[in-house]
Amino acid sequence: MQTSNGMSTAANNASVVLTGAPLGRIGRWELVDLVNEGSLGRVYRARPVGSPDHRPPVYAVKVLRERFANDPRALAMFCREVQLGRTVANAHLISILAAGLVKPP
């Protein structure tokens, strides 16, 4: 199965394999590949802008889908997820380092 940008996806849409250059930038993050997606947004493997390409990405960036950008209910759910995520500490979970709003270019 192919996505609109030509990337190959697993049959269950649980993962995407990057086939070319980085996907783009959001704020200070370079998006390397799509990890997963849900109803509200997508999670990307990312690295700080300007970090060497040979270093493996070690960050995850969750991006709210554009259609929810002006939906107060969706924004509240997204913010609540961040708040709750900051209260959980486990070796099998990522830590939330930052959250914020980035306007599209």
FILUMFI-755335 format. One record per residue: x, y, z of N, C-alpha, C, CB in turn; residue in three letters. Coordinates in steps of 0.02 Angstrom, whole numbers, plus 50000, padded with zeros to 5 digits. Glycine has a CB too. Example, Ala and Ser with C-alpha at 12.3 -4.5 7.8 and 13.67 -1.06 7.14 Angstrom:
<donus>
506604971650390506154977550390506604983550390505654977650452ala 506424988850354506844994750357506455000250394507044997050286ser 
</donus>
This chain:
<donus>
500424994250000500005000050000500455006250000499515000050061met 500275011449962500665017549959500275023349989500855019049886gln 500635027850023500325033950048500365039149994500655036350113thr 500055044850004500045050049953500745052749938499605055749975ser 501215052149984501885054649970502355049049947502165057950032asn 502075043349929502475037949900502815033349949502965040749857gly 502645033850013502955029450062502555023050067503005032950131met 502905017650081502585011150089502345010350161503065005450069ser 501735007950170501485006850238501334999450249500855011050250thr 501344997550312501144990750330500394990050320501344989050404ala 500164984050312499454982850299499004985650353499324975450292ala 499244985850415498814988350468498924995750482498944984450531asn 499314999250439499455006350446499805008050512498815010350441asn 500105003150545500425004450609501115007450600500484998050648ala 501415006650542502085009450533502165011750461502625004450552ser 502635016250452502795018750386503545018450378502535026050376val 503775016350320504485015950307504685021950265504675009250272val 505185025650288505425031450251505815029050190505865035850296leu 505665031850132505995029750071506445035150042505495027650020thr 506465041050072506875046450044507105051350096506495050049990gly 507085057650078507325063050121506865063950181507375069550081ala 507095067850231506665069350288505995072250265507015074150336pro 505485071250305504815073250287504705080750293504315069850331leu 505105084250331505025091350339505195093550410504315093450322gly 504995099750425505155102550490504525105350523505685108050484arg 504515104850588503995108050629504365111350686503445102850655ile 504355117950687504725121550738505455119650737504425120050807gly 505705117450794506425115650798506565108350783506675117350866arg 506075104750756506145097550744506145095950670505585093750779trp 506585091450651506585088550584506235081850589507315087850555glu 505705080950551505325074650553505665069650508504585075850532leu 505835063950536506215058950499505765053650468506725055550546val 505305050850506504825046150478504215045750523505145039250469asp 503675043250494503045042450530503075036050570502445042450481leu 502935036550635502935030650679502245027550682503175032550749val 501745031750693501055029350700500575035150693500955025650767asn 499955033550683499445038750680498805036350712499315040950608glu 498435041150740497805039650772497285044650746497855039950848gly 496715044750778496175049050754496335056450762495535047450791ser 496695058450814496845065550825497495067850793496885066850898leu 497965063450784498605065850758499075060250737498935070050808gly 499685062350722500205057850700500815058650745500395059150626arg 501185053250752501815053350791502385051950742501805048150849val 502875056450744503455055850700504085054650741503535062250657tyr 504555050850715505225050450742505565056850718505615043850718arg 505925060250762506205066750745506885067750777505725072350766ala 507225072850752507865074950782507875082650780508485071850744arg 508255085650825508295092950825508585095450758508735095350883pro 508315100850733508565103850671509305105350681508165110250652val 509695103550631510405104950634510825099350662510535110950673gly 510505094050689510905088450714511165084450655510475083950763ser 511735081250662512025077350606511555071950582512695074250628pro 511525071150516511085066050486511285058950506511105066650411asp 511915057850523512125051050540511915049050610512875050550534his 511705053850652511465052050719510755049550714511515058150767arg 510595044050747509915041550744509435046250781509875034450775pro 508825046950754508325051150789508125047850854507715052250744pro 508075051850906507925049050971507325052551003508525049651017val 506955056350965506385060050991505755058050953506505067650986tyr 505185059050986504535058150954504175064750956504125052350988ala 503855066650901503465072750898502765070850877503785078050848val 502275072750919501575071450903501275077750874501185068950965lys 500935077050817500655082750782499905081750775500985083750712val 499535086650799498805086650792498615087350719498475092250835leu 498145083550696497915084050626497645091150613497375078750610arg 497785093650554497605100450536496855101850544497815101950464glu 496445096950529495715098050533495485099350604495345092150504arg 495905097750655495725098850724496045105250753495915092950766phe 496425108750714496805114550739496365119950770497205117550683ala 495755120650746495305125750773494715122750811495045130050717asn 494775116450830494255113050867494425113250942494165105650842asp 494065117250982494225117951053494215111351091493745122751085pro 493765106951073493715100551107494325096151093493085096851085arg 494535095951029495125092051010495755095051042495195091850934ala 495805101551043496385104851074496405103251149496355112451063leu 495835103351181495805101751252496015094551265495095102951280ala 495805089851223496005082851231496755082151221495625078451180met 497015085551172497735085251158498135087951217497895089251094phe 497915093651245498255096651302498195092151364497965103551317cys 497625089051373497525084551430497995078551424496785082251434arg 498085076051364498545070551353499255072451374498525068351279glu 499455078551358500115080951379500165081251455500265087951348val 499655084151486499655084651559499695077851593499025088351583gln 499305073251569499305066451598499975062951584498725062351571leu 500225063851524500865060751505501435063051549501015062251434gly 501415069151572501945071751615501925068651686501895079251620arg 501375065451704501315062451771501545055251772500605062951795thr 501695052351714501875045351710502625044651698501475041851652val 502935040251737503645038651727503715031151723504085041651785ala 503985028751668504075021651658504625020651606503405018251635asn 505035015651615505585014351569505345012751499506005008751595ala 504715010751491504445008751426504065014451392503985002851434his 504055020251422503705026051394504185031751383503125028251440leu 504025035951334504445041951323504235047351371504385044351249ile 504685051851386504535057551429504325063451386505145059451474ser 503875067451410503665073451373504145079051393502915075351389ile 504515081551345504995086851357504705093751345505605085851313leu 504255094351297503975100851280503305099851245504465104851236ala 502905104951247502275105051212502145112351191501685102151255ala 501855113351135501725120151113501365120551047502355124051110gly 501235126551026500885127850964501375130550914500295132850974leu 501385127650854501815130050800501355131750742502355124650780val 501375138050722500965140250665501265137650600500895148050664lys 500845135550552501115133350488501455139150452500565130250445pro 501965137650411502315143050374501875146450324502915140250339pro 
</donus>
